Amino acid sequence: MKPVARETVLITGASSGLGLELARCFAADGSGLILVARNTAALEKLAEELRRLHEIPVQVITADLSLKESPQYVFEQAGRAGQVVDVVVNNAGFGLHGAFAELPLARQLEIVQVNVSALVALTGLFLPGMMERRRGGVFNVGSVAGFLPGPGMAVYFASKAFVQSFSEALHEELRGTGISVFNLCPGATETNFSQVARGHRKSERPVKRMSAPEVVAAGYRAFRSGKCFKVTGAVNTVLTQLPRLLPRAAVRRAVGRFNQ
Ligand SMILES: NC(=O)c1ccc[n+]([C@@H]2O[C@H](COP(=O)([O-])OP(=O)(O)OC[C@H]3O[C@@H](n4cnc5c(N)ncnc54)[C@H](OP(=O)(O)O)[C@@H]3O)[C@@H](O)[C@H]2O)c1
């Protein structure tokens, strides 16, 4: 018999880290999945695991979201089998450590394309269907970085500030429509993020990180209960409050020192 799911959830960046854990979490709840990233082998491996464990339909779409045309391609591939996407999880993202003037501009523009433009495009493409059905969800993955200026990772922090602002605004615009918009704001988490951001150079500073399952479990609960956003972890919650507690100059210097 063909597996039937309670809803279909499209997750970008599902090949590792938080996206992979989010896929496991939605699957355990009986959702069918569409997994998107560049690493097809990792997506297929996860799809196989989740089909076997939960008897849910799982589709894999290979796409590079740093390319402008990819969100439209993902939208078309997802709709191929008459599939209705109920929830879009905009999780794919990356950052780069270093001074803006010293990092390659093309790579920094890719951060904007993946973290910001693709997120807006996928939300805009899937939202009209949700509006028609008067139900659905947009689950974004922002960051504690979205609350702070980030010297040493300037474009990444700014991209997450966009995600925070955009998510909160959409949450408000769509209140009462049956569509929930949510932003998960993790701090340092054990994933491949740091290796990618440092070009696979090891950080000299030992940083305490939350585990990906821990972050995702808290985010998933908050999303299902209709929250607007969730900062995970007590220390991270304090970090998001720094701009209220300290002069802005002190905050940006502290973050700059931390990012060095
Ligand atoms: N880990 C942290 O400390 C932390 C903290 C706060 C927020 N976040 C956010 O959490 C999200 C997930 O990151 P993670 O921590 O799980 O890191 P990760 O393990 O490096 O995962 C990043 C995911 O994004 C995908 N991705 C990256 N570039 C892509 C592209 N051009 N096209 C399509 N997919 C792409 C990767 O897939 P492929 O490589 O297969 O394409 C991968 O699945 C990001 O938005 C990140 O900013 C992370």
The ligand as an SDF file (V2000), in Angstrom:
LIG
                    3D

 48 52  0  0  0  0  0  0  0  0999 V2000
   24.9920   25.3710   13.9190 N   0  0  0  0  0  0  0  0  0  0  0  0
   24.8760   26.5670   14.4380 C   0  0  0  0  0  0  0  0  0  0  0  0
   25.6650   26.9380   15.3290 O   0  0  0  0  0  0  0  0  0  0  0  0
   23.7400   27.4680   14.0080 C   0  0  0  0  0  0  0  0  0  0  0  0
   23.3570   28.5190   14.8630 C   0  0  0  0  0  0  0  0  0  0  0  0
   22.3180   29.3500   14.4790 C   0  0  0  0  0  0  0  0  0  0  0  0
   21.6780   29.1570   13.2780 C   0  0  0  0  0  0  0  0  0  0  0  0
   22.0700   28.1420   12.4510 N   0  0  0  0  0  0  0  0  0  0  0  0
   21.3720   27.9940   11.1710 C   0  0  0  0  0  0  0  0  0  0  0  0
   20.8860   26.6830   11.0400 O   0  0  0  0  0  0  0  0  0  0  0  0
   20.6880   26.3840    9.6700 C   0  0  0  0  0  0  0  0  0  0  0  0
   21.2160   24.9940    9.3680 C   0  0  0  0  0  0  0  0  0  0  0  0
   22.6160   24.9720    9.5490 O   0  0  0  0  0  0  0  0  0  0  0  0
   23.3570   23.8050   10.3550 P   0  0  0  0  0  0  0  0  0  0  0  0
   23.8480   24.3830   11.6190 O   0  0  0  0  0  0  0  0  0  0  0  0
   22.5190   22.6020   10.3990 O   0  0  0  0  0  0  0  0  0  0  0  0
   24.6640   23.6150    9.4310 O   0  0  0  0  0  0  0  0  0  0  0  0
   25.0420   22.4510    8.4120 P   0  0  0  0  0  0  0  0  0  0  0  0
   25.1670   21.1550    9.1280 O   0  0  0  0  0  0  0  0  0  0  0  0
   26.2370   22.9800    7.6820 O   0  0  0  0  0  0  0  0  0  0  0  0
   23.7950   22.3560    7.4370 O   0  0  0  0  0  0  0  0  0  0  0  0
   23.5360   23.3350    6.4490 C   0  0  0  0  0  0  0  0  0  0  0  0
   22.5250   22.7800    5.4790 C   0  0  0  0  0  0  0  0  0  0  0  0
   22.2580   23.8020    4.4920 O   0  0  0  0  0  0  0  0  0  0  0  0
   22.4380   23.2350    3.2200 C   0  0  0  0  0  0  0  0  0  0  0  0
   22.9520   24.2070    2.2580 N   0  0  0  0  0  0  0  0  0  0  0  0
   24.0390   25.0210    2.4040 C   0  0  0  0  0  0  0  0  0  0  0  0
   24.2560   25.6940    1.2710 N   0  0  0  0  0  0  0  0  0  0  0  0
   23.2860   25.2970    0.3880 C   0  0  0  0  0  0  0  0  0  0  0  0
   23.0060   25.6110   -0.9690 C   0  0  0  0  0  0  0  0  0  0  0  0
   23.7730   26.4530   -1.6770 N   0  0  0  0  0  0  0  0  0  0  0  0
   21.9380   25.0120   -1.5680 N   0  0  0  0  0  0  0  0  0  0  0  0
   21.1820   24.1370   -0.8780 C   0  0  0  0  0  0  0  0  0  0  0  0
   21.3960   23.7950    0.3940 N   0  0  0  0  0  0  0  0  0  0  0  0
   22.4600   24.3630    1.0210 C   0  0  0  0  0  0  0  0  0  0  0  0
   23.4540   22.1010    3.3960 C   0  0  0  0  0  0  0  0  0  0  0  0
   23.2570   21.1000    2.3930 O   0  0  0  0  0  0  0  0  0  0  0  0
   24.2450   20.7490    1.1810 P   0  0  0  0  0  0  0  0  0  0  0  0
   25.6290   21.0810    1.6250 O   0  0  0  0  0  0  0  0  0  0  0  0
   23.9890   19.2960    0.9380 O   0  0  0  0  0  0  0  0  0  0  0  0
   23.7540   21.5970    0.0610 O   0  0  0  0  0  0  0  0  0  0  0  0
   23.0470   21.5560    4.7510 C   0  0  0  0  0  0  0  0  0  0  0  0
   22.0200   20.6050    4.6280 O   0  0  0  0  0  0  0  0  0  0  0  0
   21.3850   27.5060    8.8870 C   0  0  0  0  0  0  0  0  0  0  0  0
   20.4160   28.3940    8.3890 O   0  0  0  0  0  0  0  0  0  0  0  0
   22.2430   28.1840    9.9360 C   0  0  0  0  0  0  0  0  0  0  0  0
   22.4620   29.5370    9.6490 O   0  0  0  0  0  0  0  0  0  0  0  0
   23.0860   27.3050   12.7940 C   0  0  0  0  0  0  0  0  0  0  0  0
  1  2  1  0
  2  3  2  0
  2  4  1  0
  4  5  1  0
  4 48  2  0
  5  6  2  0
  6  7  1  0
  7  8  2  0
  8  9  1  0
  8 48  1  0
  9 10  1  0
  9 46  1  0
 10 11  1  0
 11 12  1  0
 11 44  1  0
 12 13  1  0
 13 14  1  0
 14 15  2  0
 14 16  1  0
 14 17  1  0
 17 18  1  0
 18 19  2  0
 18 20  1  0
 18 21  1  0
 21 22  1  0
 22 23  1  0
 23 24  1  0
 23 42  1  0
 24 25  1  0
 25 26  1  0
 25 36  1  0
 26 27  1  0
 26 35  1  0
 27 28  2  0
 28 29  1  0
 29 30  1  0
 29 35  2  0
 30 31  1  0
 30 32  2  0
 32 33  1  0
 33 34  2  0
 34 35  1  0
 36 37  1  0
 36 42  1  0
 37 38  1  0
 38 39  2  0
 38 40  1  0
 38 41  1  0
 42 43  1  0
 44 45  1  0
 44 46  1  0
 46 47  1  0
M  CHG  2   8   1  16  -1
M  END
$$$$
